[in-house]
Amino acid sequence: MHKFKSDTIKNRFFMQMSGFYNEEQMRIATNEAILEAKKLKPGFTIINDSADLHIHDMEGVKYLGKMMEFAKSHGAVRVIRLVKEKLSQVQLAEQTKKSQSDIEVIEVTSVDEVEQYLLKNDI
């Protein structure tokens, strides 16, 4: 199951993915996500709820990289990831470095934390 929605007024992209995906399902979801995110202006924020996403194979995983490549090239400035358990700051820094991304990554464990972060930072 996946849902993608662009809020063009607040310049936010909402991404929700859960369940088991194979390569073909990831390809379809990636294309849908990119099509939806194209509605936003550079400087947008991604709110990503994919803690319950399971990808069957490495070929499917490459599509997550394609989503991030698009986000970076289209001007995303931050990703707020809704996760079950936060990574340590060292793990988070390593993950961000591996993606060679200038996109800020924030991890939260609840929808309330997402809302608090957005309000606190006027995003």
Summary of the structure (lengths in Angstrom):
residues: 123
radius of gyration: 13.8
end to end distance: 27.0
largest distance: 38.8
contacts: 333
relative contact order: 0.17
helix: 42%
strand: 30%
